[in-house]
Amino acid sequence: MSVELITFFMFASVLVCILLGFPIAFVLGGLAAVFGYLQFGPAVANIFMLRLFSVLQDNVLIAIPLFVLMGVVLEQTGIAGRLYDAVRLILGRLPGGLAVATVVTATIFAAATGVVGAAVVTIGLLAVPSMLKYNYSRPLATGAICAGGTLGILIPPSILLVVYGPIAGVSVGQLFIASIVPGLLLSAFYILYAVVLCSLRPEAGPPLSREEASVPARRKLWLFVTSVLPVSLVILAVLGTIFFGLAAPTEAAGFGAFAALVLAALYRRLTLATLWKSVENTLRVSAMIYLVLIAAGFFTNVFTRIGGGRVVRDVILGLPFGELGTLVVMLLFIFVLGMFIDWLGIIMIAVPLFTPIATSLGYDQLWFSMMIIMVLQTSFMTPPFAYSIFYLKGISPPEVKTTDIYVGVLPFLGLQALVIVLLYFFPAIALWLPSYMQQFR
């Protein structure tokens, strides 16, 4: 059987099995074992063990459970509730103040958790009842929550960035720095959209009650200092140690987990039951990620040894579209995959294939990584497998229909596409801060 035919059957088998609902780790690992055995015989076991060993000895990947623990502790101890209440009262007088507060809270909390599901569910439980109480447009309310929650994969410290770095051969610290400006720019666009929409259509986001809107400035300052500032300082401390070269991502993750525990203790929210639940959730999420990393790495290794990587590279580079057209094809491929496969599977399948192609075309590796990560963010809100939409629908009251959420995310998907276009024409959006921070190292 030719290499081209094997490549086709491997890709087709992956897509069919995933669409049938099989867990992606077992799909990738099982197909790698089958095709690897057909091609290499029993020696495929050596390939698996080499991949297993490479994952277990990668120090950067130790940051995954530590960052997950940091986020889970902040989620389980109710700190997100304090954060949302404070931001809601501080920004409540703005047009669409609750939607703005939701995006701001989601930006901070998503950065603290680094896990989209936790951010969407936690913010949704807080914001949906509040916005429905004030008769906010259901599409605006749900769209703001979904879009704000997905910032967790972009704004550091992010689990996605920790996983992406070793796979693409890019420094995780550089990815952290490069993703800050695009993430904050996207958050600013979300806020601007909510303000403009509610200014033009006040019925979409009615103002708060007179009592809640007239909070004294001293009270707002106290809320900021006691509820917003501590969480923000934890995030800034984690990122600052990485930016200034004081710690590697793994060490910074350990500091972040410790700081989250201290913060929970200071708020008197840290109990043995909460700690046990946090550790249990951390183990569950981390085990899932490591299992997919091992299985997908095994699949990619077998695929490359068979010659599939060369086939994909030759096909893409042979397209008559030029450099820009080739880039668009790769990004569209990832966008379409995002409709059916979660981000972890896409990274493990597409990134090892596309990164060498982008390098051969002369694209900066860090910039290309940010383009892919921006496209990956859309996968959480694009049907049929839009995880953010499913998360939010699962915790919303019955009057919030799935169609409300689908309609609500469309403007935010448009804003994500706008930032991707801006990032293409202005690469400095992602590259300026990493180059600037080099002088402090």
RODRENRO-221012 format. One line per field, with one value per residue (C-alpha): residue in one letter; y, x, z; residue number from 0. Coordinates in steps of 0.1 Angstrom, whole numbers, plus 5000, padded with zeros to 4 digits. Layout:
BEGIN
r = c(a, ...)
north = c(Y, ...)
east = c(X, ...)
up = c(Z, ...)
k = c(NUM, ...)
***
This chain:
BEGIN
r = c(m, s, v, e, l, i, t, f, f, m, f, a, s, v, l, v, c, i, l, l, g, f, p, i, a, f, v, l, g, g, l, a, a, v, f, g, y, l, q, f, g, p, a, v, a, n, i, f, m, l, r, l, f, s, v, l, q, d, n, v, l, i, a, i, p, l, f, v, l, m, g, v, v, l, e, q, t, g, i, a, g, r, l, y, d, a, v, r, l, i, l, g, r, l, p, g, g, l, a, v, a, t, v, v, t, a, t, i, f, a, a, a, t, g, v, v, g, a, a, v, v, t, i, g, l, l, a, v, p, s, m, l, k, y, n, y, s, r, p, l, a, t, g, a, i, c, a, g, g, t, l, g, i, l, i, p, p, s, i, l, l, v, v, y, g, p, i, a, g, v, s, v, g, q, l, f, i, a, s, i, v, p, g, l, l, l, s, a, f, y, i, l, y, a, v, v, l, c, s, l, r, p, e, a, g, p, p, l, s, r, e, e, a, s, v, p, a, r, r, k, l, w, l, f, v, t, s, v, l, p, v, s, l, v, i, l, a, v, l, g, t, i, f, f, g, l, a, a, p, t, e, a, a, g, f, g, a, f, a, a, l, v, l, a, a, l, y, r, r, l, t, l, a, t, l, w, k, s, v, e, n, t, l, r, v, s, a, m, i, y, l, v, l, i, a, a, g, f, f, t, n, v, f, t, r, i, g, g, g, r, v, v, r, d, v, i, l, g, l, p, f, g, e, l, g, t, l, v, v, m, l, l, f, i, f, v, l, g, m, f, i, d, w, l, g, i, i, m, i, a, v, p, l, f, t, p, i, a, t, s, l, g, y, d, q, l, w, f, s, m, m, i, i, m, v, l, q, t, s, f, m, t, p, p, f, a, y, s, i, f, y, l, k, g, i, s, p, p, e, v, k, t, t, d, i, y, v, g, v, l, p, f, l, g, l, q, a, l, v, i, v, l, l, y, f, f, p, a, i, a, l, w, l, p, s, y, m, q, q, f, r)
north = c(5000, 5034, 5061, 5084, 5058, 5050, 5087, 5090, 5060, 5072, 5106, 5092, 5067, 5094, 5116, 5087, 5073, 5108, 5116, 5082, 5095, 5074, 5091, 5109, 5094, 5058, 5067, 5081, 5055, 5026, 5037, 5044, 5008, 4993, 5012, 5010, 4972, 4968, 4989, 4981, 4949, 4944, 4972, 4997, 4989, 5006, 5037, 5039, 5035, 5062, 5086, 5077, 5084, 5117, 5130, 5118, 5135, 5168, 5192, 5219, 5196, 5194, 5229, 5214, 5200, 5230, 5255, 5234, 5233, 5270, 5275, 5248, 5262, 5297, 5281, 5258, 5284, 5309, 5336, 5341, 5351, 5379, 5390, 5392, 5410, 5436, 5442, 5443, 5472, 5490, 5490, 5488, 5524, 5518, 5510, 5473, 5473, 5437, 5424, 5445, 5432, 5397, 5401, 5418, 5391, 5363, 5379, 5378, 5345, 5327, 5338, 5325, 5291, 5285, 5261, 5272, 5248, 5260, 5297, 5294, 5273, 5295, 5328, 5315, 5305, 5340, 5362, 5345, 5349, 5385, 5396, 5378, 5396, 5429, 5417, 5417, 5404, 5367, 5365, 5393, 5377, 5343, 5355, 5376, 5346, 5322, 5346, 5358, 5322, 5312, 5338, 5312, 5295, 5327, 5349, 5334, 5313, 5290, 5252, 5253, 5273, 5249, 5220, 5238, 5250, 5216, 5202, 5231, 5236, 5271, 5285, 5284, 5316, 5333, 5321, 5335, 5369, 5369, 5361, 5389, 5418, 5397, 5384, 5419, 5434, 5407, 5414, 5452, 5445, 5424, 5453, 5479, 5458, 5455, 5492, 5503, 5478, 5489, 5525, 5521, 5497, 5504, 5476, 5450, 5459, 5479, 5498, 5486, 5498, 5532, 5517, 5494, 5520, 5547, 5528, 5554, 5558, 5547, 5515, 5508, 5513, 5489, 5462, 5467, 5463, 5433, 5413, 5423, 5432, 5400, 5377, 5400, 5401, 5363, 5363, 5391, 5375, 5343, 5360, 5385, 5357, 5343, 5376, 5387, 5354, 5348, 5314, 5288, 5282, 5251, 5270, 5298, 5273, 5260, 5295, 5302, 5271, 5280, 5316, 5305, 5283, 5312, 5335, 5310, 5307, 5345, 5346, 5318, 5296, 5269, 5237, 5201, 5192, 5220, 5211, 5174, 5184, 5206, 5179, 5154, 5176, 5185, 5148, 5141, 5169, 5163, 5126, 5133, 5157, 5134, 5105, 5125, 5138, 5103, 5088, 5117, 5118, 5081, 5087, 5116, 5096, 5066, 5089, 5107, 5075, 5061, 5092, 5109, 5142, 5144, 5137, 5164, 5189, 5181, 5185, 5218, 5233, 5222, 5242, 5271, 5297, 5313, 5319, 5337, 5311, 5283, 5300, 5305, 5268, 5257, 5280, 5269, 5233, 5239, 5260, 5231, 5205, 5227, 5220, 5183, 5178, 5195, 5217, 5191, 5167, 5195, 5205, 5170, 5163, 5195, 5214, 5189, 5189, 5226, 5241, 5228, 5240, 5275, 5276, 5267, 5295, 5320, 5327, 5336, 5305, 5325, 5346, 5315, 5298, 5328, 5326, 5290, 5296, 5325, 5301, 5274, 5298, 5299, 5261, 5265, 5285, 5269, 5242, 5213, 5206, 5240, 5232, 5266, 5266, 5231, 5241, 5273, 5256, 5229, 5254, 5279, 5281, 5267, 5300, 5303, 5284, 5269, 5292, 5322, 5311, 5304, 5338, 5354, 5341, 5351, 5388, 5376, 5351, 5380, 5400, 5370, 5369, 5406, 5402, 5373, 5396, 5424, 5399, 5390, 5426, 5438, 5410, 5433, 5428, 5394, 5400, 5434, 5425, 5394, 5414, 5442, 5419, 5405, 5435, 5427, 5392)
east = c(5000, 5013, 5022, 4996, 4968, 4980, 4979, 4943, 4931, 4947, 4931, 4898, 4898, 4904, 4876, 4851, 4859, 4857, 4824, 4811, 4818, 4848, 4872, 4899, 4928, 4916, 4910, 4945, 4963, 4944, 4948, 4985, 4989, 4969, 4986, 5020, 5018, 5008, 5038, 5065, 5053, 5060, 5086, 5056, 5057, 5092, 5077, 5049, 5074, 5096, 5067, 5055, 5090, 5093, 5060, 5069, 5103, 5092, 5095, 5074, 5043, 5045, 5030, 4997, 4984, 4998, 4980, 4949, 4951, 4954, 4923, 4902, 4910, 4898, 4867, 4858, 4863, 4838, 4864, 4848, 4816, 4833, 4851, 4819, 4799, 4827, 4831, 4793, 4790, 4820, 4810, 4773, 4766, 4781, 4757, 4754, 4772, 4763, 4776, 4808, 4812, 4807, 4835, 4859, 4852, 4856, 4889, 4904, 4889, 4896, 4932, 4933, 4918, 4932, 4903, 4874, 4848, 4855, 4854, 4821, 4803, 4814, 4807, 4775, 4762, 4769, 4760, 4730, 4705, 4718, 4713, 4680, 4668, 4675, 4659, 4691, 4689, 4694, 4717, 4739, 4740, 4749, 4773, 4793, 4796, 4807, 4831, 4846, 4851, 4870, 4896, 4910, 4928, 4944, 4953, 4981, 4986, 4967, 4968, 4965, 4997, 5016, 5006, 5012, 5047, 5065, 5045, 5054, 5089, 5081, 5090, 5060, 5073, 5074, 5038, 5027, 5041, 5029, 4993, 4988, 4981, 4959, 4939, 4934, 4926, 4899, 4885, 4884, 4865, 4840, 4835, 4832, 4806, 4785, 4787, 4779, 4750, 4734, 4740, 4721, 4696, 4691, 4665, 4692, 4710, 4688, 4707, 4710, 4686, 4692, 4703, 4729, 4741, 4747, 4775, 4798, 4833, 4848, 4828, 4839, 4875, 4871, 4856, 4884, 4911, 4895, 4880, 4896, 4931, 4941, 4932, 4948, 4980, 4982, 4980, 5004, 5029, 5028, 5033, 5059, 5082, 5081, 5084, 5115, 5132, 5129, 5112, 5104, 5067, 5067, 5081, 5057, 5028, 5038, 5039, 5005, 4989, 5004, 4992, 4957, 4956, 4969, 4943, 4915, 4927, 4928, 4892, 4884, 4871, 4897, 4884, 4895, 4864, 4872, 4908, 4900, 4875, 4901, 4928, 4903, 4893, 4929, 4938, 4909, 4916, 4954, 4950, 4928, 4953, 4983, 4964, 4956, 4992, 5007, 4981, 4983, 5021, 5021, 4998, 5019, 5051, 5038, 5022, 5055, 5076, 5052, 5058, 5024, 5040, 5058, 5027, 5007, 5036, 5039, 5001, 4999, 5030, 5018, 4987, 4986, 4976, 5009, 5021, 4989, 4967, 4986, 4983, 4946, 4942, 4960, 4939, 4907, 4916, 4921, 4888, 4869, 4885, 4874, 4838, 4843, 4874, 4885, 4915, 4938, 4933, 4937, 4970, 4984, 4972, 4977, 5005, 5033, 5023, 5018, 5046, 5074, 5053, 5050, 5087, 5095, 5073, 5093, 5066, 5078, 5071, 5059, 5035, 5022, 5016, 4995, 4975, 4967, 4958, 4934, 4917, 4915, 4896, 4868, 4864, 4847, 4818, 4814, 4787, 4780, 4805, 4807, 4818, 4812, 4777, 4771, 4786, 4764, 4732, 4738, 4736, 4712, 4675, 4649, 4639, 4674, 4672, 4701, 4692, 4696, 4732, 4740, 4727, 4745, 4780, 4779, 4790, 4818, 4829, 4830, 4852, 4876, 4879, 4886, 4915, 4929, 4929, 4945, 4971, 4980, 4984, 5000, 5022, 5036, 5003, 5018, 5056, 5062, 5059, 5082, 5109, 5105, 5108, 5141, 5159, 5149, 5164)
up = c(5000, 4991, 5016, 5002, 5007, 5042, 5050, 5037, 5057, 5089, 5087, 5075, 5104, 5130, 5117, 5115, 5149, 5166, 5149, 5161, 5197, 5207, 5232, 5212, 5233, 5225, 5189, 5183, 5204, 5190, 5153, 5159, 5172, 5143, 5115, 5132, 5136, 5100, 5089, 5115, 5132, 5169, 5168, 5171, 5209, 5210, 5194, 5220, 5249, 5235, 5233, 5268, 5282, 5263, 5278, 5314, 5313, 5299, 5328, 5312, 5312, 5350, 5349, 5337, 5371, 5390, 5368, 5369, 5407, 5408, 5388, 5405, 5440, 5429, 5414, 5443, 5470, 5456, 5449, 5415, 5431, 5451, 5420, 5399, 5426, 5429, 5392, 5387, 5412, 5400, 5363, 5367, 5355, 5321, 5292, 5292, 5326, 5335, 5302, 5306, 5341, 5328, 5302, 5327, 5353, 5327, 5315, 5350, 5360, 5327, 5330, 5366, 5357, 5322, 5316, 5294, 5309, 5345, 5334, 5314, 5341, 5370, 5353, 5338, 5372, 5385, 5355, 5338, 5368, 5373, 5336, 5333, 5364, 5347, 5314, 5294, 5258, 5262, 5231, 5245, 5280, 5268, 5240, 5265, 5289, 5262, 5246, 5279, 5291, 5259, 5267, 5292, 5263, 5252, 5282, 5302, 5322, 5299, 5299, 5261, 5258, 5281, 5259, 5226, 5234, 5235, 5206, 5183, 5197, 5209, 5243, 5267, 5283, 5249, 5241, 5275, 5266, 5230, 5239, 5263, 5239, 5215, 5245, 5260, 5226, 5221, 5256, 5248, 5216, 5235, 5260, 5232, 5214, 5246, 5253, 5217, 5214, 5247, 5239, 5205, 5219, 5257, 5259, 5252, 5284, 5309, 5336, 5372, 5399, 5413, 5446, 5430, 5405, 5432, 5451, 5468, 5454, 5487, 5486, 5450, 5460, 5489, 5466, 5442, 5468, 5486, 5457, 5423, 5432, 5451, 5422, 5397, 5418, 5418, 5380, 5376, 5400, 5381, 5348, 5361, 5373, 5338, 5319, 5339, 5337, 5375, 5370, 5344, 5337, 5359, 5389, 5383, 5382, 5416, 5429, 5414, 5430, 5464, 5461, 5452, 5484, 5505, 5490, 5497, 5533, 5537, 5525, 5550, 5522, 5524, 5541, 5540, 5519, 5494, 5492, 5486, 5459, 5443, 5443, 5429, 5400, 5393, 5391, 5368, 5344, 5344, 5338, 5308, 5293, 5298, 5283, 5252, 5250, 5251, 5226, 5202, 5204, 5196, 5166, 5153, 5157, 5137, 5111, 5106, 5104, 5078, 5057, 5063, 5073, 5040, 5021, 5039, 5034, 4997, 4992, 5010, 4995, 4960, 4962, 4936, 4962, 4972, 5008, 5019, 5003, 5019, 5053, 5048, 5039, 5071, 5093, 5076, 5081, 5118, 5119, 5104, 5127, 5156, 5147, 5154, 5176, 5209, 5210, 5225, 5196, 5170, 5185, 5186, 5150, 5131, 5148, 5142, 5105, 5099, 5119, 5096, 5066, 5081, 5088, 5052, 5040, 5061, 5087, 5122, 5144, 5174, 5152, 5134, 5167, 5178, 5146, 5152, 5189, 5178, 5154, 5180, 5203, 5178, 5181, 5215, 5199, 5165, 5161, 5160, 5189, 5205, 5240, 5255, 5243, 5257, 5291, 5293, 5282, 5308, 5337, 5322, 5332, 5308, 5293, 5278, 5245, 5226, 5197, 5220, 5226, 5190, 5180, 5209, 5200, 5163, 5169, 5191, 5165, 5141, 5166, 5169, 5131, 5131, 5156, 5135, 5104, 5125, 5137, 5101, 5089, 5122, 5135, 5162, 5181, 5191, 5186, 5201, 5238, 5236, 5218, 5243, 5273, 5260, 5273, 5309, 5308)
k = c(0, 1, 2, 3, 4, 5, 6, 7, 8, 9, 10, 11, 12, 13, 14, 15, 16, 17, 18, 19, 20, 21, 22, 23, 24, 25, 26, 27, 28, 29, 30, 31, 32, 33, 34, 35, 36, 37, 38, 39, 40, 41, 42, 43, 44, 45, 46, 47, 48, 49, 50, 51, 52, 53, 54, 55, 56, 57, 58, 59, 60, 61, 62, 63, 64, 65, 66, 67, 68, 69, 70, 71, 72, 73, 74, 75, 76, 77, 78, 79, 80, 81, 82, 83, 84, 85, 86, 87, 88, 89, 90, 91, 92, 93, 94, 95, 96, 97, 98, 99, 100, 101, 102, 103, 104, 105, 106, 107, 108, 109, 110, 111, 112, 113, 114, 115, 116, 117, 118, 119, 120, 121, 122, 123, 124, 125, 126, 127, 128, 129, 130, 131, 132, 133, 134, 135, 136, 137, 138, 139, 140, 141, 142, 143, 144, 145, 146, 147, 148, 149, 150, 151, 152, 153, 154, 155, 156, 157, 158, 159, 160, 161, 162, 163, 164, 165, 166, 167, 168, 169, 170, 171, 172, 173, 174, 175, 176, 177, 178, 179, 180, 181, 182, 183, 184, 185, 186, 187, 188, 189, 190, 191, 192, 193, 194, 195, 196, 197, 198, 199, 200, 201, 202, 203, 204, 205, 206, 207, 208, 209, 210, 211, 212, 213, 214, 215, 216, 217, 218, 219, 220, 221, 222, 223, 224, 225, 226, 227, 228, 229, 230, 231, 232, 233, 234, 235, 236, 237, 238, 239, 240, 241, 242, 243, 244, 245, 246, 247, 248, 249, 250, 251, 252, 253, 254, 255, 256, 257, 258, 259, 260, 261, 262, 263, 264, 265, 266, 267, 268, 269, 270, 271, 272, 273, 274, 275, 276, 277, 278, 279, 280, 281, 282, 283, 284, 285, 286, 287, 288, 289, 290, 291, 292, 293, 294, 295, 296, 297, 298, 299, 300, 301, 302, 303, 304, 305, 306, 307, 308, 309, 310, 311, 312, 313, 314, 315, 316, 317, 318, 319, 320, 321, 322, 323, 324, 325, 326, 327, 328, 329, 330, 331, 332, 333, 334, 335, 336, 337, 338, 339, 340, 341, 342, 343, 344, 345, 346, 347, 348, 349, 350, 351, 352, 353, 354, 355, 356, 357, 358, 359, 360, 361, 362, 363, 364, 365, 366, 367, 368, 369, 370, 371, 372, 373, 374, 375, 376, 377, 378, 379, 380, 381, 382, 383, 384, 385, 386, 387, 388, 389, 390, 391, 392, 393, 394, 395, 396, 397, 398, 399, 400, 401, 402, 403, 404, 405, 406, 407, 408, 409, 410, 411, 412, 413, 414, 415, 416, 417, 418, 419, 420, 421, 422, 423, 424, 425, 426, 427, 428, 429, 430, 431, 432, 433, 434, 435, 436, 437, 438, 439, 440)
***
